[in-house]
Amino acid sequence: MKSTARARWIANFDIEPLMSAILRNGMLISMVLIAASLIVQWMQTGRPTLEYMLQGDSIPELILKDFQHMDSPNFWSDLLIDCGISVLMLTSYIRVLVSMVYCAYIDPDRTNLVLTFIVFVILTIVLMTTIA
């Protein structure tokens, strides 16, 4: 009985709504974080401008550099914008991961799985080593 329900669920599963929800929510979260950074900067300086310089070469380095400068007056605005940039970049990463799981378990297709895995490995290397 359970295997029949699972097979029916798999047959009716549509990945497009999930992928668009990941993109939409990732963009919204990123936009909120960057807007919050602008508001914090505005509250600190009295000007609605964002004075920001990219501090790291990878996502982990971005966040770590912020915590190394916790005594900076721009700590919160820099941390929020770095988190917004990180979320925006990780949105694509999560979409590729979900696509890879889909190709492996829901709609088994070795060609798409191999191609998606290659993209996943490349994104992992790029996101963890360099941004620019």
N, C-alpha and C positions, 0 to 999 in steps of 0.2 A: 504494500500500500504506500509506504513512504517513498520507495523508488519510483513509483508511478507519478506521485506528486512532484518529486524532484525533476523527473524527466519532462513533465509538463511545464514546470517553471523555467527550466533551461531552454526549452523549445520556444517559449514566449518571451524570453528576456531580450530587451532592447537596450543596447549600450548607449545609444545616442543621448537619451535624457540624462543619464549619469555623467557622460562626458561634458555635456553643456552645463550641468549643475556644478561640476568641478571648476570649469572655466569661469562661470559667472560668479561663484562664491569666492574663488581666488582673486579675481579682479576686484570685487567689492571689498574684501578684507584689505587688500593692498591699498586701494584708494582711501579707505577709512584711516589706515595707519599713516599714510602720507599726508592726508588732510589734518590729522591730529598733530603731526609733526609741525605743519605750518601754523596751526593754532598755538601750539606751545611756543614756537619761535616768536610769533606775534605778541604773545603775552609777555615774553621776556624782553623783547627789544622795542615793542611799541610800533613796529613796522610789519606790514603783511608780506614780508619777503622771506624766502628760505635761503639762508646762507649755509650751503652744504658742499662738502668735498668728499668724494668717495675715498674711504680710508683703507680698504682691503682689496685683495686680489681674488678672494673666494668668499663664499657665503659664511663659512665658519670664521674666517679672518675678519669679516665685516663686523660680526657680533662681538668677537673677542676684543677687537680694537676699541669698540665702544666701552666695554667694561674696564679696559685699561685706563680709560680717561673719565672715570666716574666723577672726578672732582671738577671736570670742565663745566662751565655754565650752560653749554649746549648739549649736555649728556642726553637728556630726555628727547630733545628734538632729533638729534643724530640717531639715537637708538630706534626711535619710531620710524624714521625714514629708512634706516637699514633693514628693519623688520619688514617694512612695506616692499622694499626691493626684493628681499629674500623670498617673501610669500609669492610675489609676482613670478619670480624665476622658478620657484618650486611648483607652481601650478602646472607648468608644462611637464615637469618631471613626474608629478603624480598622475597626470593624464597618460603618459607613456607607461607607467607602472600598471595602471588599471587596464590599459589596452593589452599589455603583456599577459596579465592574469586572465583576461577574457580570451585571448588567443590560446592560452594553455588549457583552460578548464571548461569554458562555456562553449566556444566554437573552435574546436581543435583544428588548427591549420598550421602545419609546421613551417611553411614558408613565411607567413606573417609573424609567427612566433620568433623565428630566427631574426628577421629584419627588425622587429620591435625590440628584441633583446640587444641587438647591435646598437640601436639608437639609445636604449637605456644605459648601456655601458658608456657610450660616448658622452651622454648628458651627465652621468655620474662623474666622469673624469673632469669634464669642463666645469661643472658647478663646484667641485671640491678643490680645483687647482687654480682656476683663473676666471675672472669675469670679463675683463677687457680683451 
